[in-house]
Amino acid sequence: MCFQIPKTEQEWLAVAKQYQALWNFPHAVGAIDGKHVVLQCPRNSASEYFNYKNACSIVLFTLVDANYNFMFVNV
């Protein structure tokens, strides 16, 4: 699976046109969301995965286009 962030101005403008056409949302070039994914803490991880809700989690951060296709993912 390969995610592709637009590299040229024309590619970004194409994403913006999709948002305008599908959602009537002008000048949008992506939708961003993040989520704490709860997990069982690995052994000897200390506080590396410990979050402010007193649980172990890892953060999933995404950017999607107007068709909900991932353009960027960071875990």
Secondary structure, 3 states (H helix, E strand, C coil): CCCCCCCCHHHHHHHHHHHHHHHCCCCCCCEEEEEEEECCCCCCCCCCCECCCCCEEEEEEEEECCCCCEEEEEC
